[in-house]
Amino acid sequence: MLGFSVGSVPELEPVLANYKRTIVNAEPIGAFVNDNVMVTTKAFLHEDSAQAFAGAAAAKMNEVQSQSFRYHDTFPHPRACRPGPS
């Protein structure tokens, strides 16, 4: 299974717990059930916190998230990002 999420780690916890709880009953399509989960995130580290924040702002991380909402219209949109009436 391949999935995308833009939720926080606490929001993902029940989703991943449900996956792990139900994957044990999966019927393999190939030779085996691939019970792996990968979660990635971005981090910006610097000895100077202002430099870390500047690096994060320059990376345009919000642009990546907004494009995810734009092209993956099945994602639940956060209230602030929900499209309104045209």
N, CA, C and O atoms as a Maestro MAE file, in Angstrom:
{
 s_m_m2io_version
 :::
 2.0.0
}

f_m_ct {
 s_m_title
 :::
 protein
 m_atom[344] {
  # First column is atom index #
  i_m_mmod_type
  r_m_x_coord
  r_m_y_coord
  r_m_z_coord
  i_m_residue_number
  s_m_chain_name
  s_m_pdb_residue_name
  s_m_pdb_atom_name
  i_m_atomic_number
  :::
  1 25 0.837 -1.171 0.000 1 A "MET " " N  " 7
  2 3 0.000 0.000 0.000 1 A "MET " " CA " 6
  3 2 0.879 1.231 0.000 1 A "MET " " C  " 6
  4 15 1.924 1.260 0.651 1 A "MET " " O  " 8
  5 25 0.465 2.225 -0.717 2 A "LEU " " N  " 7
  6 3 1.152 3.504 -0.735 2 A "LEU " " CA " 6
  7 2 0.143 4.551 -0.318 2 A "LEU " " C  " 6
  8 15 -0.958 4.616 -0.864 2 A "LEU " " O  " 8
  9 25 0.515 5.362 0.639 3 A "GLY " " N  " 7
  10 3 -0.403 6.388 1.099 3 A "GLY " " CA " 6
  11 2 0.330 7.692 1.340 3 A "GLY " " C  " 6
  12 15 1.545 7.706 1.536 3 A "GLY " " O  " 8
  13 25 -0.400 8.766 1.325 4 A "PHE " " N  " 7
  14 3 0.140 10.085 1.581 4 A "PHE " " CA " 6
  15 2 -0.647 10.706 2.727 4 A "PHE " " C  " 6
  16 15 -1.839 10.450 2.895 4 A "PHE " " O  " 8
  17 25 0.037 11.519 3.501 5 A "SER " " N  " 7
  18 3 -0.640 12.243 4.571 5 A "SER " " CA " 6
  19 2 0.089 13.550 4.805 5 A "SER " " C  " 6
  20 15 1.303 13.640 4.622 5 A "SER " " O  " 8
  21 25 -0.638 14.531 5.199 6 A "VAL " " N  " 7
  22 3 -0.036 15.791 5.607 6 A "VAL " " CA " 6
  23 2 -0.392 16.080 7.058 6 A "VAL " " C  " 6
  24 15 -0.306 17.220 7.515 6 A "VAL " " O  " 8
  25 25 -0.791 15.036 7.776 7 A "GLY " " N  " 7
  26 3 -1.163 15.184 9.180 7 A "GLY " " CA " 6
  27 2 0.043 15.213 10.095 7 A "GLY " " C  " 6
  28 15 1.170 14.940 9.683 7 A "GLY " " O  " 8
  29 25 -0.218 15.548 11.334 8 A "SER " " N  " 7
  30 3 0.835 15.556 12.350 8 A "SER " " CA " 6
  31 2 1.096 14.132 12.830 8 A "SER " " C  " 6
  32 15 0.305 13.226 12.567 8 A "SER " " O  " 8
  33 25 2.195 13.941 13.524 9 A "VAL " " N  " 7
  34 3 2.528 12.614 14.049 9 A "VAL " " CA " 6
  35 2 1.416 12.099 14.968 9 A "VAL " " C  " 6
  36 15 1.026 10.939 14.834 9 A "VAL " " O  " 8
  37 25 0.886 12.907 15.894 10 A "PRO " " N  " 7
  38 3 -0.220 12.399 16.720 10 A "PRO " " CA " 6
  39 2 -1.458 12.000 15.912 10 A "PRO " " C  " 6
  40 15 -2.177 11.079 16.300 10 A "PRO " " O  " 8
  41 25 -1.714 12.687 14.788 11 A "GLU " " N  " 7
  42 3 -2.846 12.319 13.935 11 A "GLU " " CA " 6
  43 2 -2.598 11.000 13.211 11 A "GLU " " C  " 6
  44 15 -3.540 10.268 12.911 11 A "GLU " " O  " 8
  45 25 -1.345 10.701 12.934 12 A "LEU " " N  " 7
  46 3 -1.007 9.464 12.232 12 A "LEU " " CA " 6
  47 2 -1.016 8.240 13.146 12 A "LEU " " C  " 6
  48 15 -1.203 7.117 12.676 12 A "LEU " " O  " 8
  49 25 -0.817 8.446 14.424 13 A "GLU " " N  " 7
  50 3 -0.707 7.316 15.347 13 A "GLU " " CA " 6
  51 2 -1.875 6.341 15.262 13 A "GLU " " C  " 6
  52 15 -1.625 5.144 15.126 13 A "GLU " " O  " 8
  53 25 -3.141 6.772 15.333 14 A "PRO " " N  " 7
  54 3 -4.235 5.801 15.242 14 A "PRO " " CA " 6
  55 2 -4.340 5.157 13.867 14 A "PRO " " C  " 6
  56 15 -4.770 4.009 13.758 14 A "PRO " " O  " 8
  57 25 -3.957 5.876 12.815 15 A "VAL " " N  " 7
  58 3 -4.002 5.324 11.463 15 A "VAL " " CA " 6
  59 2 -2.986 4.188 11.340 15 A "VAL " " C  " 6
  60 15 -3.303 3.114 10.828 15 A "VAL " " O  " 8
  61 25 -1.771 4.433 11.811 16 A "LEU " " N  " 7
  62 3 -0.731 3.411 11.736 16 A "LEU " " CA " 6
  63 2 -1.041 2.235 12.648 16 A "LEU " " C  " 6
  64 15 -0.758 1.089 12.299 16 A "LEU " " O  " 8
  65 25 -1.619 2.506 13.813 17 A "ALA " " N  " 7
  66 3 -2.002 1.415 14.720 17 A "ALA " " CA " 6
  67 2 -3.056 0.526 14.066 17 A "ALA " " C  " 6
  68 15 -2.991 -0.698 14.183 17 A "ALA " " O  " 8
  69 25 -4.018 1.124 13.385 18 A "ASN " " N  " 7
  70 3 -5.046 0.356 12.684 18 A "ASN " " CA " 6
  71 2 -4.437 -0.478 11.560 18 A "ASN " " C  " 6
  72 15 -4.809 -1.636 11.370 18 A "ASN " " O  " 8
  73 25 -3.512 0.106 10.822 19 A "TYR " " N  " 7
  74 3 -2.825 -0.618 9.751 19 A "TYR " " CA " 6
  75 2 -2.113 -1.845 10.324 19 A "TYR " " C  " 6
  76 15 -2.267 -2.954 9.811 19 A "TYR " " O  " 8
  77 25 -1.336 -1.644 11.386 20 A "LYS " " N  " 7
  78 3 -0.589 -2.748 11.989 20 A "LYS " " CA " 6
  79 2 -1.533 -3.818 12.556 20 A "LYS " " C  " 6
  80 15 -1.218 -5.008 12.523 20 A "LYS " " O  " 8
  81 25 -2.668 -3.397 13.065 21 A "ARG " " N  " 7
  82 3 -3.636 -4.331 13.634 21 A "ARG " " CA " 6
  83 2 -4.292 -5.192 12.551 21 A "ARG " " C  " 6
  84 15 -4.594 -6.362 12.789 21 A "ARG " " O  " 8
  85 25 -4.514 -4.622 11.370 22 A "THR " " N  " 7
  86 3 -5.241 -5.339 10.321 22 A "THR " " CA " 6
  87 2 -4.345 -6.021 9.293 22 A "THR " " C  " 6
  88 15 -4.797 -6.935 8.605 22 A "THR " " O  " 8
  89 25 -3.086 -5.602 9.172 23 A "ILE " " N  " 7
  90 3 -2.207 -6.178 8.149 23 A "ILE " " CA " 6
  91 2 -1.950 -7.660 8.406 23 A "ILE " " C  " 6
  92 15 -1.635 -8.401 7.475 23 A "ILE " " O  " 8
  93 25 -2.077 -8.095 9.638 24 A "VAL " " N  " 7
  94 3 -1.823 -9.508 9.955 24 A "VAL " " CA " 6
  95 2 -2.820 -10.426 9.247 24 A "VAL " " C  " 6
  96 15 -2.548 -11.615 9.082 24 A "VAL " " O  " 8
  97 25 -3.959 -9.898 8.829 25 A "ASN " " N  " 7
  98 3 -4.973 -10.695 8.137 25 A "ASN " " CA " 6
  99 2 -4.941 -10.511 6.617 25 A "ASN " " C  " 6
  100 15 -5.824 -11.002 5.914 25 A "ASN " " O  " 8
  101 25 -3.937 -9.813 6.115 26 A "ALA " " N  " 7
  102 3 -3.874 -9.530 4.676 26 A "ALA " " CA " 6
  103 2 -3.554 -10.794 3.886 26 A "ALA " " C  " 6
  104 15 -2.783 -11.646 4.328 26 A "ALA " " O  " 8
  105 25 -4.164 -10.895 2.709 27 A "GLU " " N  " 7
  106 3 -3.872 -11.977 1.765 27 A "GLU " " CA " 6
  107 2 -2.787 -11.467 0.827 27 A "GLU " " C  " 6
  108 15 -2.984 -10.447 0.168 27 A "GLU " " O  " 8
  109 25 -1.648 -12.147 0.749 28 A "PRO " " N  " 7
  110 3 -0.592 -11.644 -0.137 28 A "PRO " " CA " 6
  111 2 -0.992 -11.727 -1.606 28 A "PRO " " C  " 6
  112 15 -1.585 -12.714 -2.041 28 A "PRO " " O  " 8
  113 25 -0.668 -10.702 -2.354 29 A "ILE " " N  " 7
  114 3 -0.894 -10.695 -3.793 29 A "ILE " " CA " 6
  115 2 0.287 -11.374 -4.483 29 A "ILE " " C  " 6
  116 15 0.111 -12.072 -5.482 29 A "ILE " " O  " 8
  117 25 1.474 -11.170 -3.953 30 A "GLY " " N  " 7
  118 3 2.680 -11.795 -4.487 30 A "GLY " " CA " 6
  119 2 3.141 -12.901 -3.549 30 A "GLY " " C  " 6
  120 15 2.336 -13.674 -3.031 30 A "GLY " " O  " 8
  121 25 4.448 -12.959 -3.343 31 A "ALA " " N  " 7
  122 3 5.037 -14.019 -2.527 31 A "ALA " " CA " 6
  123 2 4.822 -13.810 -1.032 31 A "ALA " " C  " 6
  124 15 4.846 -14.776 -0.269 31 A "ALA " " O  " 8
  125 25 4.614 -12.579 -0.605 32 A "PHE " " N  " 7
  126 3 4.478 -12.304 0.830 32 A "PHE " " CA " 6
  127 2 3.780 -10.975 1.052 32 A "PHE " " C  " 6
  128 15 3.660 -10.160 0.137 32 A "PHE " " O  " 8
  129 25 3.323 -10.768 2.275 33 A "VAL " " N  " 7
  130 3 2.749 -9.485 2.677 33 A "VAL " " CA " 6
  131 2 3.907 -8.591 3.121 33 A "VAL " " C  " 6
  132 15 4.689 -8.967 3.994 33 A "VAL " " O  " 8
  133 25 4.009 -7.439 2.534 34 A "ASN " " N  " 7
  134 3 5.079 -6.505 2.861 34 A "ASN " " CA " 6
  135 2 4.578 -5.573 3.962 34 A "ASN " " C  " 6
  136 15 3.929 -4.566 3.677 34 A "ASN " " O  " 8
  137 25 4.870 -5.900 5.191 35 A "ASP " " N  " 7
  138 3 4.384 -5.146 6.344 35 A "ASP " " CA " 6
  139 2 5.399 -4.077 6.748 35 A "ASP " " C  " 6
  140 15 6.021 -4.162 7.807 35 A "ASP " " O  " 8
  141 25 5.552 -3.086 5.901 36 A "ASN " " N  " 7
  142 3 6.471 -1.990 6.194 36 A "ASN " " CA " 6
  143 2 5.728 -0.667 6.140 36 A "ASN " " C  " 6
  144 15 4.799 -0.487 5.354 36 A "ASN " " O  " 8
  145 25 6.151 0.246 6.982 37 A "VAL " " N  " 7
  146 3 5.603 1.598 7.011 37 A "VAL " " CA " 6
  147 2 6.788 2.551 7.012 37 A "VAL " " C  " 6
  148 15 7.770 2.326 7.719 37 A "VAL " " O  " 8
  149 25 6.699 3.608 6.227 38 A "MET " " N  " 7
  150 3 7.732 4.635 6.226 38 A "MET " " CA " 6
  151 2 7.056 5.981 6.455 38 A "MET " " C  " 6
  152 15 6.076 6.316 5.788 38 A "MET " " O  " 8
  153 25 7.575 6.734 7.383 39 A "VAL " " N  " 7
  154 3 7.085 8.081 7.651 39 A "VAL " " CA " 6
  155 2 8.277 9.012 7.497 39 A "VAL " " C  " 6
  156 15 9.328 8.789 8.097 39 A "VAL " " O  " 8
  157 25 8.116 10.038 6.705 40 A "THR " " N  " 7
  158 3 9.206 11.001 6.514 40 A "THR " " CA " 6
  159 2 8.727 12.391 6.896 40 A "THR " " C  " 6
  160 15 7.533 12.689 6.858 40 A "THR " " O  " 8
  161 25 9.644 13.200 7.249 41 A "THR " " N  " 7
  162 3 9.350 14.585 7.584 41 A "THR " " CA " 6
  163 2 10.567 15.431 7.249 41 A "THR " " C  " 6
  164 15 11.643 14.901 6.973 41 A "THR " " O  " 8
  165 25 10.401 16.701 7.272 42 A "LYS " " N  " 7
  166 3 11.511 17.618 7.025 42 A "LYS " " CA " 6
  167 2 11.932 18.230 8.346 42 A "LYS " " C  " 6
  168 15 11.101 18.513 9.209 42 A "LYS " " O  " 8
  169 25 13.221 18.430 8.492 43 A "ALA " " N  " 7
  170 3 13.755 19.073 9.690 43 A "ALA " " CA " 6
  171 2 14.852 20.042 9.274 43 A "ALA " " C  " 6
  172 15 15.611 19.768 8.344 43 A "ALA " " O  " 8
  173 25 14.931 21.147 9.947 44 A "PHE " " N  " 7
  174 3 15.970 22.138 9.695 44 A "PHE " " CA " 6
  175 2 16.661 22.417 11.016 44 A "PHE " " C  " 6
  176 15 16.055 22.924 11.960 44 A "PHE " " O  " 8
  177 25 17.927 22.081 11.064 45 A "LEU " " N  " 7
  178 3 18.707 22.226 12.288 45 A "LEU " " CA " 6
  179 2 19.822 23.240 12.086 45 A "LEU " " C  " 6
  180 15 20.460 23.292 11.035 45 A "LEU " " O  " 8
  181 25 20.035 24.030 13.104 46 A "HIS " " N  " 7
  182 3 21.144 24.978 13.094 46 A "HIS " " CA " 6
  183 2 21.385 25.382 14.534 46 A "HIS " " C  " 6
  184 15 20.459 25.404 15.344 46 A "HIS " " O  " 8
  185 25 22.633 25.703 14.854 47 A "GLU " " N  " 7
  186 3 22.933 26.150 16.220 47 A "GLU " " CA " 6
  187 2 22.167 27.426 16.556 47 A "GLU " " C  " 6
  188 15 21.833 27.661 17.717 47 A "GLU " " O  " 8
  189 25 21.891 28.235 15.565 48 A "ASP " " N  " 7
  190 3 21.135 29.476 15.733 48 A "ASP " " CA " 6
  191 2 19.695 29.215 15.287 48 A "ASP " " C  " 6
  192 15 19.456 28.935 14.112 48 A "ASP " " O  " 8
  193 25 18.743 29.302 16.204 49 A "SER " " N  " 7
  194 3 17.353 28.982 15.862 49 A "SER " " CA " 6
  195 2 16.806 29.899 14.771 49 A "SER " " C  " 6
  196 15 15.979 29.467 13.968 49 A "SER " " O  " 8
  197 25 17.245 31.145 14.725 50 A "ALA " " N  " 7
  198 3 16.785 32.054 13.668 50 A "ALA " " CA " 6
  199 2 17.235 31.544 12.298 50 A "ALA " " C  " 6
  200 15 16.491 31.648 11.323 50 A "ALA " " O  " 8
  201 25 18.436 30.998 12.224 51 A "GLN " " N  " 7
  202 3 18.926 30.435 10.967 51 A "GLN " " CA " 6
  203 2 18.129 29.193 10.584 51 A "GLN " " C  " 6
  204 15 17.863 28.970 9.402 51 A "GLN " " O  " 8
  205 25 17.743 28.381 11.570 52 A "ALA " " N  " 7
  206 3 16.924 27.195 11.289 52 A "ALA " " CA " 6
  207 2 15.561 27.610 10.740 52 A "ALA " " C  " 6
  208 15 15.084 27.032 9.764 52 A "ALA " " O  " 8
  209 25 14.938 28.600 11.356 53 A "PHE " " N  " 7
  210 3 13.640 29.086 10.865 53 A "PHE " " CA " 6
  211 2 13.777 29.686 9.472 53 A "PHE " " C  " 6
  212 15 12.909 29.484 8.623 53 A "PHE " " O  " 8
  213 25 14.860 30.422 9.228 54 A "ALA " " N  " 7
  214 3 15.070 31.015 7.903 54 A "ALA " " CA " 6
  215 2 15.238 29.922 6.849 54 A "ALA " " C  " 6
  216 15 14.720 30.039 5.738 54 A "ALA " " O  " 8
  217 25 15.957 28.868 7.197 55 A "GLY " " N  " 7
  218 3 16.131 27.754 6.262 55 A "GLY " " CA " 6
  219 2 14.815 27.070 5.949 55 A "GLY " " C  " 6
  220 15 14.548 26.711 4.802 55 A "GLY " " O  " 8
  221 25 13.999 26.893 6.967 56 A "ALA " " N  " 7
  222 3 12.688 26.262 6.759 56 A "ALA " " CA " 6
  223 2 11.799 27.149 5.881 56 A "ALA " " C  " 6
  224 15 11.109 26.650 4.992 56 A "ALA " " O  " 8
  225 25 11.815 28.456 6.127 57 A "ALA " " N  " 7
  226 3 10.994 29.370 5.336 57 A "ALA " " CA " 6
  227 2 11.462 29.401 3.882 57 A "ALA " " C  " 6
  228 15 10.640 29.466 2.968 57 A "ALA " " O  " 8
  229 25 12.756 29.357 3.667 58 A "ALA " " N  " 7
  230 3 13.293 29.399 2.306 58 A "ALA " " CA " 6
  231 2 12.992 28.115 1.530 58 A "ALA " " C  " 6
  232 15 12.983 28.122 0.299 58 A "ALA " " O  " 8
  233 25 12.750 27.024 2.238 59 A "ALA " " N  " 7
  234 3 12.495 25.738 1.578 59 A "ALA " " CA " 6
  235 2 11.095 25.642 0.980 59 A "ALA " " C  " 6
  236 15 10.805 24.707 0.234 59 A "ALA " " O  " 8
  237 25 10.235 26.587 1.296 60 A "LYS " " N  " 7
  238 3 8.867 26.622 0.753 60 A "LYS " " CA " 6
  239 2 8.110 25.315 1.023 60 A "LYS " " C  " 6
  240 15 7.469 24.767 0.126 60 A "LYS " " O  " 8
  241 25 8.187 24.824 2.259 61 A "MET " " N  " 7
  242 3 7.503 23.576 2.606 61 A "MET " " CA " 6
  243 2 5.994 23.693 2.437 61 A "MET " " C  " 6
  244 15 5.339 22.706 2.102 61 A "MET " " O  " 8
  245 25 5.429 24.875 2.660 62 A "ASN " " N  " 7
  246 3 3.981 25.041 2.493 62 A "ASN " " CA " 6
  247 2 3.572 24.868 1.040 62 A "ASN " " C  " 6
  248 15 2.448 24.454 0.756 62 A "ASN " " O  " 8
  249 25 4.484 25.185 0.107 63 A "GLU " " N  " 7
  250 3 4.174 25.009 -1.306 63 A "GLU " " CA " 6
  251 2 4.001 23.521 -1.632 63 A "GLU " " C  " 6
  252 15 3.107 23.151 -2.393 63 A "GLU " " O  " 8
  253 25 4.846 22.682 -1.063 64 A "VAL " " N  " 7
  254 3 4.728 21.240 -1.274 64 A "VAL " " CA " 6
  255 2 3.386 20.740 -0.740 64 A "VAL " " C  " 6
  256 15 2.701 19.960 -1.401 64 A "VAL " " O  " 8
  257 25 3.015 21.191 0.453 65 A "GLN " " N  " 7
  258 3 1.740 20.767 1.036 65 A "GLN " " CA " 6
  259 2 0.567 21.271 0.207 65 A "GLN " " C  " 6
  260 15 -0.382 20.522 -0.021 65 A "GLN " " O  " 8
  261 25 0.606 22.503 -0.246 66 A "SER " " N  " 7
  262 3 -0.521 23.022 -1.021 66 A "SER " " CA " 6
  263 2 -0.654 22.288 -2.356 66 A "SER " " C  " 6
  264 15 -1.767 22.068 -2.832 66 A "SER " " O  " 8
  265 25 0.476 21.908 -2.962 67 A "GLN " " N  " 7
  266 3 0.403 21.142 -4.208 67 A "GLN " " CA " 6
  267 2 -0.179 19.748 -3.955 67 A "GLN " " C  " 6
  268 15 -0.872 19.195 -4.808 67 A "GLN " " O  " 8
  269 25 0.108 19.186 -2.776 68 A "SER " " N  " 7
  270 3 -0.485 17.889 -2.427 68 A "SER " " CA " 6
  271 2 -2.001 17.999 -2.392 68 A "SER " " C  " 6
  272 15 -2.698 17.134 -2.921 68 A "SER " " O  " 8
  273 25 -2.515 19.056 -1.775 69 A "PHE " " N  " 7
  274 3 -3.963 19.255 -1.735 69 A "PHE " " CA " 6
  275 2 -4.528 19.503 -3.129 69 A "PHE " " C  " 6
  276 15 -5.637 19.073 -3.448 69 A "PHE " " O  " 8
  277 25 -3.770 20.186 -3.937 70 A "ARG " " N  " 7
  278 3 -4.245 20.518 -5.282 70 A "ARG " " CA " 6
  279 2 -4.369 19.279 -6.167 70 A "ARG " " C  " 6
  280 15 -5.357 19.120 -6.883 70 A "ARG " " O  " 8
  281 25 -3.372 18.408 -6.118 71 A "TYR " " N  " 7
  282 3 -3.335 17.273 -7.044 71 A "TYR " " CA " 6
  283 2 -3.862 15.971 -6.458 71 A "TYR " " C  " 6
  284 15 -4.125 15.024 -7.199 71 A "TYR " " O  " 8
  285 25 -4.018 15.909 -5.162 72 A "HIS " " N  " 7
  286 3 -4.580 14.713 -4.522 72 A "HIS " " CA " 6
  287 2 -5.878 15.141 -3.840 72 A "HIS " " C  " 6
  288 15 -5.918 15.336 -2.625 72 A "HIS " " O  " 8
  289 25 -6.922 15.281 -4.624 73 A "ASP " " N  " 7
  290 3 -8.166 15.860 -4.110 73 A "ASP " " CA " 6
  291 2 -8.927 14.941 -3.166 73 A "ASP " " C  " 6
  292 15 -9.975 15.324 -2.646 73 A "ASP " " O  " 8
  293 25 -8.416 13.734 -2.937 74 A "THR " " N  " 7
  294 3 -9.067 12.859 -1.959 74 A "THR " " CA " 6
  295 2 -8.531 13.095 -0.548 74 A "THR " " C  " 6
  296 15 -9.072 12.547 0.413 74 A "THR " " O  " 8
  297 25 -7.482 13.898 -0.410 75 A "PHE " " N  " 7
  298 3 -6.950 14.206 0.924 75 A "PHE " " CA " 6
  299 2 -7.971 15.034 1.692 75 A "PHE " " C  " 6
  300 15 -8.586 15.936 1.123 75 A "PHE " " O  " 8
  301 25 -8.158 14.745 2.966 76 A "PRO " " N  " 7
  302 3 -8.981 15.656 3.764 76 A "PRO " " CA " 6
  303 2 -8.216 16.975 3.958 76 A "PRO " " C  " 6
  304 15 -7.076 16.978 4.422 76 A "PRO " " O  " 8
  305 25 -8.839 18.057 3.608 77 A "HIS " " N  " 7
  306 3 -8.196 19.367 3.709 77 A "HIS " " CA " 6
  307 2 -8.385 19.949 5.114 77 A "HIS " " C  " 6
  308 15 -9.483 19.880 5.667 77 A "HIS " " O  " 8
  309 25 -7.321 20.523 5.695 78 A "PRO " " N  " 7
  310 3 -7.506 21.242 6.948 78 A "PRO " " CA " 6
  311 2 -8.502 22.386 6.742 78 A "PRO " " C  " 6
  312 15 -8.622 22.911 5.635 78 A "PRO " " O  " 8
  313 25 -9.195 22.760 7.769 79 A "ARG " " N  " 7
  314 3 -10.236 23.789 7.664 79 A "ARG " " CA " 6
  315 2 -9.717 25.045 6.953 79 A "ARG " " C  " 6
  316 15 -10.432 25.623 6.135 79 A "ARG " " O  " 8
  317 25 -8.488 25.473 7.252 80 A "ALA " " N  " 7
  318 3 -7.944 26.693 6.644 80 A "ALA " " CA " 6
  319 2 -7.646 26.522 5.163 80 A "ALA " " C  " 6
  320 15 -7.494 27.515 4.452 80 A "ALA " " O  " 8
  321 25 -7.560 25.281 4.680 81 A "CYS " " N  " 7
  322 3 -7.193 25.038 3.283 81 A "CYS " " CA " 6
  323 2 -8.361 24.536 2.451 81 A "CYS " " C  " 6
  324 15 -8.179 24.239 1.270 81 A "CYS " " O  " 8
  325 25 -9.542 24.431 3.020 82 A "ARG " " N  " 7
  326 3 -10.685 23.906 2.259 82 A "ARG " " CA " 6
  327 2 -11.110 24.906 1.215 82 A "ARG " " C  " 6
  328 15 -11.209 26.102 1.488 82 A "ARG " " O  " 8
  329 25 -11.360 24.415 0.017 83 A "PRO " " N  " 7
  330 3 -11.823 25.345 -1.021 83 A "PRO " " CA " 6
  331 2 -13.200 25.907 -0.670 83 A "PRO " " C  " 6
  332 15 -14.078 25.190 -0.190 83 A "PRO " " O  " 8
  333 25 -13.360 27.161 -0.912 84 A "GLY " " N  " 7
  334 3 -14.653 27.792 -0.661 84 A "GLY " " CA " 6
  335 2 -15.460 27.914 -1.916 84 A "GLY " " C  " 6
  336 15 -15.003 27.510 -2.985 84 A "GLY " " O  " 8
  337 25 -16.659 28.462 -1.819 85 A "PRO " " N  " 7
  338 3 -17.483 28.657 -3.010 85 A "PRO " " CA " 6
  339 2 -16.798 29.595 -3.978 85 A "PRO " " C  " 6
  340 15 -16.153 30.557 -3.561 85 A "PRO " " O  " 8
  341 25 -16.925 29.333 -5.241 86 A "SER " " N  " 7
  342 3 -16.277 30.192 -6.258 86 A "SER " " CA " 6
  343 2 -17.122 31.406 -6.547 86 A "SER " " C  " 6
  344 15 -16.745 32.239 -7.371 86 A "SER " " O  " 8
  :::
 }
 m_bond[343] {
  # First column is bond index #
  i_m_from
  i_m_to
  i_m_order
  :::
  1 1 2 1
  2 2 3 1
  3 3 4 2
  4 3 5 1
  5 5 6 1
  6 6 7 1
  7 7 8 2
  8 7 9 1
  9 9 10 1
  10 10 11 1
  11 11 12 2
  12 11 13 1
  13 13 14 1
  14 14 15 1
  15 15 16 2
  16 15 17 1
  17 17 18 1
  18 18 19 1
  19 19 20 2
  20 19 21 1
  21 21 22 1
  22 22 23 1
  23 23 24 2
  24 23 25 1
  25 25 26 1
  26 26 27 1
  27 27 28 2
  28 27 29 1
  29 29 30 1
  30 30 31 1
  31 31 32 2
  32 31 33 1
  33 33 34 1
  34 34 35 1
  35 35 36 2
  36 35 37 1
  37 37 38 1
  38 38 39 1
  39 39 40 2
  40 39 41 1
  41 41 42 1
  42 42 43 1
  43 43 44 2
  44 43 45 1
  45 45 46 1
  46 46 47 1
  47 47 48 2
  48 47 49 1
  49 49 50 1
  50 50 51 1
  51 51 52 2
  52 51 53 1
  53 53 54 1
  54 54 55 1
  55 55 56 2
  56 55 57 1
  57 57 58 1
  58 58 59 1
  59 59 60 2
  60 59 61 1
  61 61 62 1
  62 62 63 1
  63 63 64 2
  64 63 65 1
  65 65 66 1
  66 66 67 1
  67 67 68 2
  68 67 69 1
  69 69 70 1
  70 70 71 1
  71 71 72 2
  72 71 73 1
  73 73 74 1
  74 74 75 1
  75 75 76 2
  76 75 77 1
  77 77 78 1
  78 78 79 1
  79 79 80 2
  80 79 81 1
  81 81 82 1
  82 82 83 1
  83 83 84 2
  84 83 85 1
  85 85 86 1
  86 86 87 1
  87 87 88 2
  88 87 89 1
  89 89 90 1
  90 90 91 1
  91 91 92 2
  92 91 93 1
  93 93 94 1
  94 94 95 1
  95 95 96 2
  96 95 97 1
  97 97 98 1
  98 98 99 1
  99 99 100 2
  100 99 101 1
  101 101 102 1
  102 102 103 1
  103 103 104 2
  104 103 105 1
  105 105 106 1
  106 106 107 1
  107 107 108 2
  108 107 109 1
  109 109 110 1
  110 110 111 1
  111 111 112 2
  112 111 113 1
  113 113 114 1
  114 114 115 1
  115 115 116 2
  116 115 117 1
  117 117 118 1
  118 118 119 1
  119 119 120 2
  120 119 121 1
  121 121 122 1
  122 122 123 1
  123 123 124 2
  124 123 125 1
  125 125 126 1
  126 126 127 1
  127 127 128 2
  128 127 129 1
  129 129 130 1
  130 130 131 1
  131 131 132 2
  132 131 133 1
  133 133 134 1
  134 134 135 1
  135 135 136 2
  136 135 137 1
  137 137 138 1
  138 138 139 1
  139 139 140 2
  140 139 141 1
  141 141 142 1
  142 142 143 1
  143 143 144 2
  144 143 145 1
  145 145 146 1
  146 146 147 1
  147 147 148 2
  148 147 149 1
  149 149 150 1
  150 150 151 1
  151 151 152 2
  152 151 153 1
  153 153 154 1
  154 154 155 1
  155 155 156 2
  156 155 157 1
  157 157 158 1
  158 158 159 1
  159 159 160 2
  160 159 161 1
  161 161 162 1
  162 162 163 1
  163 163 164 2
  164 163 165 1
  165 165 166 1
  166 166 167 1
  167 167 168 2
  168 167 169 1
  169 169 170 1
  170 170 171 1
  171 171 172 2
  172 171 173 1
  173 173 174 1
  174 174 175 1
  175 175 176 2
  176 175 177 1
  177 177 178 1
  178 178 179 1
  179 179 180 2
  180 179 181 1
  181 181 182 1
  182 182 183 1
  183 183 184 2
  184 183 185 1
  185 185 186 1
  186 186 187 1
  187 187 188 2
  188 187 189 1
  189 189 190 1
  190 190 191 1
  191 191 192 2
  192 191 193 1
  193 193 194 1
  194 194 195 1
  195 195 196 2
  196 195 197 1
  197 197 198 1
  198 198 199 1
  199 199 200 2
  200 199 201 1
  201 201 202 1
  202 202 203 1
  203 203 204 2
  204 203 205 1
  205 205 206 1
  206 206 207 1
  207 207 208 2
  208 207 209 1
  209 209 210 1
  210 210 211 1
  211 211 212 2
  212 211 213 1
  213 213 214 1
  214 214 215 1
  215 215 216 2
  216 215 217 1
  217 217 218 1
  218 218 219 1
  219 219 220 2
  220 219 221 1
  221 221 222 1
  222 222 223 1
  223 223 224 2
  224 223 225 1
  225 225 226 1
  226 226 227 1
  227 227 228 2
  228 227 229 1
  229 229 230 1
  230 230 231 1
  231 231 232 2
  232 231 233 1
  233 233 234 1
  234 234 235 1
  235 235 236 2
  236 235 237 1
  237 237 238 1
  238 238 239 1
  239 239 240 2
  240 239 241 1
  241 241 242 1
  242 242 243 1
  243 243 244 2
  244 243 245 1
  245 245 246 1
  246 246 247 1
  247 247 248 2
  248 247 249 1
  249 249 250 1
  250 250 251 1
  251 251 252 2
  252 251 253 1
  253 253 254 1
  254 254 255 1
  255 255 256 2
  256 255 257 1
  257 257 258 1
  258 258 259 1
  259 259 260 2
  260 259 261 1
  261 261 262 1
  262 262 263 1
  263 263 264 2
  264 263 265 1
  265 265 266 1
  266 266 267 1
  267 267 268 2
  268 267 269 1
  269 269 270 1
  270 270 271 1
  271 271 272 2
  272 271 273 1
  273 273 274 1
  274 274 275 1
  275 275 276 2
  276 275 277 1
  277 277 278 1
  278 278 279 1
  279 279 280 2
  280 279 281 1
  281 281 282 1
  282 282 283 1
  283 283 284 2
  284 283 285 1
  285 285 286 1
  286 286 287 1
  287 287 288 2
  288 287 289 1
  289 289 290 1
  290 290 291 1
  291 291 292 2
  292 291 293 1
  293 293 294 1
  294 294 295 1
  295 295 296 2
  296 295 297 1
  297 297 298 1
  298 298 299 1
  299 299 300 2
  300 299 301 1
  301 301 302 1
  302 302 303 1
  303 303 304 2
  304 303 305 1
  305 305 306 1
  306 306 307 1
  307 307 308 2
  308 307 309 1
  309 309 310 1
  310 310 311 1
  311 311 312 2
  312 311 313 1
  313 313 314 1
  314 314 315 1
  315 315 316 2
  316 315 317 1
  317 317 318 1
  318 318 319 1
  319 319 320 2
  320 319 321 1
  321 321 322 1
  322 322 323 1
  323 323 324 2
  324 323 325 1
  325 325 326 1
  326 326 327 1
  327 327 328 2
  328 327 329 1
  329 329 330 1
  330 330 331 1
  331 331 332 2
  332 331 333 1
  333 333 334 1
  334 334 335 1
  335 335 336 2
  336 335 337 1
  337 337 338 1
  338 338 339 1
  339 339 340 2
  340 339 341 1
  341 341 342 1
  342 342 343 1
  343 343 344 2
  :::
 }
}
